[in-house]
Amino acid sequence: MHTYKIVAKLSLILSCTGLYANSTDSSYIDIDDTVESNLSENLDSLVNLWHVQQAFQLDTVEFNDSLVADMAIPNFSDSVYIDRLSRIPAAMDLTYNKIVKRYIEVYTKERREKVELMLGLADYYFPVFDDIFDYYGVPNELKYMSIIESALNPNAYSRAKAVGLWQFMYGTGKLYGLTINSLVDERRDPIKSTHAAARFSKDLYNMFGDWQLVIAAYNCGPGNVRKAMRRSGKTNYWDIYYYLPRETRGHVPAFIAATYVMNYYAEHNLKPGQIEMPLAKDTIMVTQKLHLKQVAEVLGIPLQQLKDMNPQYTHDIVPGNEKPYALTIPESAVGDYISLEDSIYQYKNSVFFSPANIQPMPTSNSYVPKAPGDNYAKVHYTVKPGDNLGFIADWYRVSLSDLRHWNNIHRNLIRSGQKLVIYVPKSRLASVEGINKMSFVEKQGLIGKDVASGEQNSAGVAPDALYGNNENTTYHLVKQGDTLWEIARKYPGVSELTIMKLNNLSYNDKIMPGQKLIIKK
């Protein structure tokens, strides 16, 4: 109590300079422990993640915060905190007061080891957040909201039933295009939920024109913020503090404290934990119903690792029979997955799914292709620039493994002008006859994927004709195991989103060895 009285007196003096707080009342606001309690719970939940357990060998040993008692934990004066906050480039005011100080102490003194875990996770997630926020024009520092929302745990689940890194409620998640059903919850998907969070934040800023109010509205909804503004007659966050729901009041000071810690953790003798997140990973499109255990047992991947890499599949089932879904796996397993794709689908099918779905198991690890019968007709497709086998299989609604077998393709390498043989049921012959002459946009439309106007090549025009003489672009030939994230890192100033936009790709699309990608210089 004596410490807080001293800080309060100091704040009264410094508030006259405008450095301590934007509102002269903020230094007298009482501290609410609701957000602090939620923050501690989120930090504690990190040890349940498989990659955290692997990195710190925590399968049977829990963290003991008393272990850090002997470490040098520095103390700083209020003037140091004020100076440091003023040096952080930000699109909003980083106010300092006793509430912000309290949250800084939680991060830097009381939960040090778990904060180090979070710092390690930030090395993995923040580059993804930065790219997406930049794409939508959202301030970079808003990524720190994920710290107070979930402590960077994609499986975070609040008492209010908010879910994921960005803690979306059901209605808001659906409003921003996230799939939420019995088997899939994209609120847990790190990439798709971040796109939704960026759009939501931008919409809130268009309502309020103030990023501190955006952070409050993100937590309690714009209606509650408007109500607080109406009842108080004020528009400043600190002026409406007591009019906000209790569980929301601490969000802005916790955000400011998180921003401080992520920029000055080294000054507090904090070090990022070496989290074993699989940076070398790739995405496979699943087109049949698939259980993660099928993948884990056939490919020898730890099941819990697969679950952590694909947190959106809440019951370990990928419902690819409904529509294509993305499955993230370690890069080292991609080749085996491709060669054993059909074997994986059939493995223990009777155990994981209905007996009606049982298919004969292959007698070896080699894929046994379906022999076209009398009910099938042979058609031809000429490969166009930018095509890949995954696209073509989707357009004709055939198995990727069958397509490879029919054309004696072993490494998914195809070339422009190559003629492919495809067998389709005679009942669908009329619906596929025109595909060979369709534009890329029309073909994507067949599988329900829209390509934005101005972002696609014209039908029959090779990328060379459009970009070959452009001094601002170059090409990257995709190799086995390449991912968009890794490719982007090879070219200065290029992001994953830039490559996607220039090559008409979505996050559900996969890139294939031999595919040529246009890269902005």
C-alpha positions in Angstrom: 0.0 0.0 0.0 2.8 2.4 0.8 4.3 1.9 -2.6 1.0 2.7 -4.4 0.6 5.9 -2.3 4.1 7.0 -3.4 3.3 6.2 -7.0 0.0 8.1 -6.7 1.8 11.2 -5.4 4.4 11.0 -8.1 1.7 10.6 -10.7 0.0 13.8 -9.6 3.3 15.7 -10.1 4.1 14.1 -13.5 0.6 14.4 -14.8 1.1 18.1 -15.2 3.8 17.3 -17.8 1.6 15.0 -19.8 4.1 12.1 -19.5 2.5 10.1 -16.8 -1.0 9.8 -18.2 -3.4 11.3 -20.7 -6.1 11.8 -18.1 -5.4 13.4 -14.7 -7.8 10.9 -13.2 -6.0 7.8 -14.4 -3.4 7.9 -11.6 -6.3 7.5 -9.0 -8.0 4.6 -10.7 -8.2 1.5 -8.5 -6.5 -1.7 -9.8 -8.9 -4.5 -10.8 -7.6 -8.0 -10.5 -9.9 -9.6 -13.1 -7.6 -9.2 -16.0 -4.6 -10.1 -13.8 -6.2 -13.3 -12.8 -7.1 -14.2 -16.4 -3.5 -13.3 -17.5 -2.0 -15.7 -14.9 -4.4 -18.5 -16.0 -3.4 -18.0 -19.6 0.3 -18.1 -18.8 -0.1 -21.2 -16.7 -2.0 -22.9 -19.6 1.1 -22.7 -21.8 2.7 -25.7 -20.2 -0.1 -27.9 -21.7 1.3 -27.3 -25.2 3.3 -30.3 -26.6 6.1 -28.2 -28.1 6.5 -26.3 -24.8 6.7 -29.6 -22.9 9.2 -31.0 -25.4 11.4 -27.9 -25.2 11.5 -27.8 -21.4 11.0 -31.5 -20.7 7.9 -30.7 -18.7 6.0 -33.9 -19.3 6.1 -34.7 -15.6 7.7 -31.6 -14.1 5.7 -28.4 -13.5 7.2 -24.9 -13.5 8.1 -23.7 -10.0 8.2 -19.9 -10.0 10.2 -20.0 -6.8 13.1 -21.3 -8.9 13.7 -17.8 -10.1 13.9 -16.4 -6.6 17.7 -16.3 -6.7 17.9 -14.6 -10.1 18.7 -10.9 -10.3 15.3 -9.2 -10.8 16.0 -5.5 -11.3 13.8 -2.7 -10.0 13.3 0.5 -11.9 11.9 3.9 -11.0 8.7 5.3 -12.5 10.7 7.8 -14.5 12.5 4.9 -16.3 9.3 3.3 -17.2 7.9 6.6 -18.5 11.0 7.2 -20.6 11.1 3.7 -22.1 7.4 3.8 -23.0 7.9 7.1 -24.7 10.6 5.6 -26.9 8.4 2.8 -28.3 7.0 3.7 -31.8 3.3 3.4 -31.4 0.1 4.6 -33.1 -1.5 5.1 -29.7 -0.6 6.7 -26.3 1.2 4.4 -24.1 0.0 5.8 -20.8 1.9 5.0 -17.6 0.2 4.8 -14.2 0.0 2.5 -11.2 -2.2 0.0 -13.0 0.2 -0.3 -15.9 3.1 -0.7 -13.4 1.2 -3.5 -11.6 0.9 -5.4 -14.9 4.6 -4.8 -15.6 5.4 -6.4 -12.3 3.2 -9.4 -13.0 5.2 -10.0 -16.2 8.7 -9.2 -15.0 8.6 -10.4 -11.4 5.8 -12.9 -10.6 5.5 -14.9 -13.8 9.0 -14.7 -15.2 9.5 -18.3 -16.4 6.1 -18.4 -18.2 6.8 -15.0 -19.7 10.0 -16.4 -21.2 7.9 -19.2 -22.7 5.7 -16.6 -24.2 8.7 -14.7 -25.6 9.8 -17.9 -27.3 6.3 -18.3 -28.8 6.4 -14.7 -30.0 9.4 -15.5 -32.2 7.2 -18.0 -34.0 3.9 -16.1 -34.2 4.8 -12.5 -34.4 6.3 -12.6 -38.0 3.0 -14.1 -39.1 1.0 -11.4 -37.3 3.2 -8.6 -38.7 2.6 -9.7 -42.3 -1.1 -9.9 -41.8 -1.5 -6.6 -39.9 0.7 -4.8 -42.5 -1.6 -6.2 -45.2 -4.7 -4.7 -43.5 -3.0 -1.4 -42.4 -3.4 -2.2 -38.7 -0.7 -0.9 -36.3 2.1 -3.4 -35.7 1.9 -3.1 -32.0 -1.7 -4.4 -31.9 -0.2 -7.8 -32.1 0.5 -7.5 -28.4 -3.2 -7.9 -27.8 -2.7 -11.6 -28.3 -0.6 -11.7 -25.2 -3.4 -10.4 -22.9 -6.1 -12.3 -24.8 -4.4 -15.8 -24.8 -0.7 -15.6 -23.8 -0.1 -16.9 -27.4 -1.9 -20.1 -26.7 -4.1 -21.1 -29.7 -6.1 -23.5 -27.5 -7.0 -20.8 -24.9 -10.6 -21.0 -23.8 -12.1 -18.4 -21.5 -14.9 -18.6 -18.9 -17.0 -16.5 -21.4 -16.4 -19.2 -24.0 -14.0 -17.0 -26.1 -11.6 -19.2 -28.0 -8.1 -19.1 -29.6 -5.2 -16.8 -29.9 -7.5 -13.8 -30.4 -10.3 -15.0 -28.1 -13.2 -14.8 -30.6 -16.7 -15.4 -29.3 -18.9 -17.6 -31.5 -20.9 -14.8 -33.1 -18.0 -12.6 -33.8 -16.0 -15.4 -35.3 -18.8 -16.4 -37.6 -19.3 -12.7 -38.6 -15.7 -12.5 -39.7 -15.9 -15.7 -41.8 -14.4 -18.3 -39.5 -15.7 -21.8 -39.8 -17.1 -23.1 -36.4 -18.8 -26.5 -36.2 -18.6 -29.8 -34.4 -15.3 -30.7 -36.0 -13.6 -27.5 -37.0 -13.1 -24.3 -35.0 -11.0 -21.8 -37.0 -10.9 -19.5 -34.0 -8.0 -21.8 -33.1 -6.3 -21.5 -36.5 -3.4 -19.1 -36.0 -3.5 -17.7 -39.6 -7.2 -17.5 -40.3 -8.0 -16.1 -36.8 -5.3 -13.4 -37.2 -6.9 -12.3 -40.5 -10.2 -12.0 -38.7 -8.7 -10.1 -35.7 -7.1 -7.6 -38.1 -10.4 -7.0 -39.9 -12.3 -6.7 -36.7 -9.8 -4.2 -35.2 -9.9 -2.1 -38.3 -13.7 -2.0 -38.2 -13.6 -1.0 -34.6 -11.1 1.8 -35.4 -13.5 3.1 -38.1 -16.1 3.3 -35.3 -14.1 5.0 -32.6 -11.0 6.5 -34.2 -9.0 5.7 -31.1 -6.8 2.6 -30.6 -7.2 2.4 -26.8 -11.0 2.3 -27.3 -10.4 -0.4 -30.0 -8.6 -2.6 -27.4 -11.5 -2.1 -25.0 -14.2 -2.7 -27.6 -12.3 -5.8 -28.8 -12.8 -7.3 -25.4 -16.3 -6.2 -24.4 -17.9 -5.2 -27.7 -18.5 -1.8 -29.3 -21.9 -1.6 -27.7 -20.5 -1.6 -24.1 -17.9 1.0 -25.1 -20.6 3.3 -26.6 -22.7 2.9 -23.5 -19.7 3.8 -21.3 -19.0 6.9 -23.4 -22.7 7.9 -23.3 -23.0 7.5 -19.5 -19.7 9.3 -18.8 -20.1 12.0 -21.5 -16.4 11.4 -22.3 -14.4 9.8 -25.1 -11.1 9.1 -23.4 -10.4 5.5 -22.2 -9.3 6.6 -18.8 -12.3 8.8 -18.4 -14.7 6.0 -19.1 -12.7 3.4 -17.1 -15.3 2.9 -14.3 -18.2 2.8 -16.8 -16.7 -0.2 -18.6 -17.4 -3.8 -17.6 -15.2 -4.8 -14.8 -13.5 -7.6 -16.8 -12.6 -5.1 -19.5 -11.1 -2.3 -17.4 -7.6 -3.8 -17.2 -7.2 -4.6 -20.9 -5.6 -1.4 -22.0 -3.1 -1.2 -19.0 -2.3 -4.9 -19.5 -1.8 -4.2 -23.2 0.6 -1.3 -22.5 2.5 -3.4 -20.0 2.8 -6.2 -22.6 4.0 -3.8 -25.1 6.6 -2.6 -22.6 7.8 -6.1 -21.7 8.1 -7.3 -25.3 10.4 -4.3 -26.1 12.4 -4.3 -22.8 12.5 -7.8 -21.5 16.3 -8.0 -21.7 16.5 -5.1 -19.3 14.7 -7.3 -16.8 17.0 -10.3 -17.3 14.3 -12.2 -19.2 15.3 -14.5 -22.1 13.0 -16.0 -24.8 12.5 -19.7 -24.2 13.7 -22.0 -27.0 10.3 -23.3 -28.0 10.4 -26.4 -30.3 7.8 -25.1 -32.8 8.3 -26.8 -36.1 9.3 -23.9 -38.3 10.0 -26.3 -41.2 6.4 -27.3 -42.1 4.1 -27.5 -45.1 0.4 -27.7 -45.8 -1.4 -30.6 -47.4 -4.9 -30.3 -48.7 -7.2 -33.1 -47.4 -10.0 -34.1 -49.6 -11.4 -37.1 -47.6 -12.4 -37.6 -44.0 -9.2 -38.1 -42.1 -8.2 -38.7 -38.5 -5.0 -37.2 -37.2 -4.2 -40.6 -35.7 -4.1 -42.1 -39.2 -1.5 -39.6 -40.2 0.4 -39.9 -36.9 0.6 -43.7 -37.0 1.4 -44.2 -40.7 4.0 -41.4 -40.8 5.4 -41.8 -37.3 4.6 -38.3 -36.2 3.7 -37.7 -32.5 0.0 -37.3 -32.3 0.2 -34.4 -29.9 2.6 -32.6 -32.2 0.0 -32.9 -35.0 -2.7 -31.6 -32.7 -0.6 -28.6 -31.7 0.1 -27.9 -35.4 -3.6 -28.1 -36.3 -5.5 -26.8 -33.3 -8.6 -26.0 -35.4 -9.5 -29.7 -35.6 -11.2 -30.0 -32.2 -11.8 -33.8 -32.3 -8.7 -34.7 -34.3 -10.8 -35.2 -37.5 -10.3 -33.3 -40.7 -13.7 -33.4 -42.6 -12.1 -33.3 -46.0 -15.2 -35.1 -47.4 -17.2 -31.9 -47.0 -14.6 -29.5 -48.7 -10.8 -29.4 -48.9 -9.2 -28.6 -45.6 -5.6 -27.7 -44.9 -3.5 -30.0 -42.8 -0.1 -28.8 -41.5 2.6 -31.4 -41.1 6.4 -31.3 -40.6 8.3 -30.6 -43.8 10.2 -33.8 -43.4 7.0 -35.8 -43.7 5.6 -34.3 -46.9 7.2 -36.7 -49.3 6.0 -39.7 -47.3 2.5 -38.2 -47.1 2.3 -37.7 -50.8 3.5 -41.2 -51.6 1.2 -42.9 -49.0 -1.8 -40.5 -49.3 -4.4 -43.2 -50.1 -2.9 -45.6 -47.7 -3.2 -43.0 -44.9 -6.9 -42.5 -45.8 -7.6 -46.2 -45.6 -5.5 -47.0 -42.5 -7.7 -48.3 -39.7 -10.7 -46.7 -41.4 -13.1 -49.1 -39.6 -11.6 -48.1 -36.2 -11.9 -44.3 -36.7 -15.0 -44.0 -38.9 -18.2 -45.8 -39.9 -17.9 -49.3 -41.3 -19.7 -48.1 -44.4 -16.5 -46.1 -45.2 -14.2 -49.1 -45.1 -12.1 -49.7 -48.1 -9.6 -52.6 -48.8 -6.2 -51.9 -47.3 -3.3 -52.0 -49.7 -1.0 -55.0 -49.4 2.1 -52.8 -49.2 3.2 -49.2 -48.7 2.8 -48.6 -52.4 -0.4 -47.0 -53.5 -2.7 -49.3 -55.5 -4.5 -47.1 -58.1 -8.0 -47.6 -59.1 -8.3 -49.2 -62.6 -10.7 -47.2 -64.8 -13.7 -49.4 -65.6 -16.3 -49.3 -68.4 -18.1 -46.5 -66.7 -15.1 -44.2 -67.1 -14.1 -42.0 -70.1 -10.6 -40.7 -71.0 -10.2 -37.0 -71.4 -7.0 -34.9 -71.9 -5.9 -31.7 -70.3 -3.1 -29.4 -71.5 -1.0 -27.9 -68.6 -1.1 -24.1 -68.5 1.5 -21.8 -66.9 0.8 -21.6 -63.2 -1.0 -25.0 -63.0 -0.1 -27.6 -60.5 -1.4 -31.2 -60.0 -3.4 -30.2 -57.0 -5.4 -27.6 -58.9 -6.0 -30.1 -61.8 -7.1 -32.9 -59.5 -9.5 -30.5 -57.8 -11.0 -29.2 -61.1 -11.6 -32.8 -62.4 -12.6 -34.1 -59.0 -10.1 -37.0 -59.1 -7.6 -38.3 -56.6 -4.1 -36.7 -56.8 -2.6 -40.2 -56.5 -4.7 -41.4 -59.5 -3.7 -38.4 -61.5 0.0 -39.1 -60.9 -0.4 -42.8 -61.7 -2.3 -42.2 -64.9 0.5 -40.0 -66.2 3.5 -41.8 -64.6 4.4 -38.7 -62.5 6.5 -39.4 -59.5 7.7 -36.0 -58.1 4.6 -33.9 -59.0 6.7 -32.1 -61.7 4.7 -31.0 -64.7 5.5 -28.5 -67.4 3.5 -26.0 -69.5 2.2 -27.7 -72.6 2.3 -31.2 -71.2 -0.8 -33.3 -72.0 -2.3 -35.2 -69.1 -4.6 -38.2 -69.3 -7.6 -38.1 -66.9 -10.3 -40.7 -66.3 -13.7 -39.4 -65.2 -17.1 -41.1 -64.8 -19.1 -41.0 -68.0 -21.9 -39.4 -66.0 -19.7 -36.4 -65.4 -18.1 -36.3 -68.9 -20.3 -33.4 -70.1 -19.4 -31.2 -67.1 -15.6 -31.5 -67.6 -15.3 -31.3 -71.4 -14.8 -27.6 -71.4 -12.3 -27.3 -68.6 -9.3 -27.5 -70.9 -10.4 -24.2 -72.6 -11.4 -22.4 -69.4 -9.5 -19.5 -67.8 -7.9 -19.9 -64.5 -10.7 -17.9 -62.9 -13.4 -20.1 -64.4 -11.6 -23.3 -63.3 -11.3 -22.0 -59.8 -15.0 -21.1 -59.9 -15.7 -24.8 -60.5 -14.5 -25.6 -57.0 -15.9 -22.5 -55.3 -12.8 -20.4 -55.2 -13.1 -16.8 -56.3 -10.1 -14.9 -57.7 -10.3 -11.1 -57.1 -10.6 -9.0 -60.2 -7.2 -7.7 -61.4 -5.3 -10.4 -59.5 -5.4 -13.2 -62.1 -3.8 -13.9 -65.4 -6.0 -13.8 -68.5 -7.0 -17.1 -70.0 -4.2 -18.7 -72.1 -1.7 -16.0 -71.2 1.6 -17.2 -69.7 3.1 -15.4 -66.7 6.1 -14.7 -68.9 4.0 -12.6 -71.2 2.7 -10.6 -68.3 5.7 -10.4 -66.1 8.7 -11.7 -68.0 10.0 -8.3 -69.1 9.1 -6.6 -65.8 12.3 -5.4 -64.0 10.5 -5.5 -60.7 9.7 -9.3 -60.7 11.6 -12.5 -60.8 10.8 -16.2 -60.5 11.2 -18.9 -57.8 11.1 -22.5 -58.8 9.4 -24.4 -56.0 11.4 -27.3 -54.6 10.3 -30.3 -52.6 9.5 -29.1 -49.0 9.3 -25.4 -49.9 6.8 -23.3 -48.0 5.6 -19.8 -48.8 7.0 -18.5 -45.5 10.5 -20.0 -46.2 10.4 -18.7 -49.8 9.5 -15.2 -48.6 12.5 -15.1 -46.2 14.9 -15.7 -49.2 13.8 -12.4 -50.8 14.4 -9.1 -48.9 11.2 -7.1 -48.5 8.9 -9.9 -49.7 6.2 -11.3 -47.4 4.2 -14.5 -47.6 1.1 -12.4 -48.4 2.8 -10.6 -51.2 3.7 -13.9 -52.9 0.1 -15.2 -52.4 -1.4 -12.1 -53.9 0.9 -12.0 -56.9 0.3 -15.7 -57.6 -3.4 -15.9 -57.0 -3.0 -18.2 -53.9 -5.1 -18.5 -50.8 -4.0 -20.0 -47.5 -5.8 -23.2 -48.4 -3.8 -23.6 -51.7 -0.7 -25.7 -51.7 2.4 -25.2 -53.8 4.0 -28.0 -55.6 7.6 -28.9 -56.6 8.2 -27.6 -60.1 5.7 -24.7 -59.8 7.0 -21.3 -60.8 6.1 -18.4 -58.4 6.3 -14.8 -59.4 8.4 -12.8 -56.8 8.5 -9.1 -56.4 12.1 -7.7 -56.3 
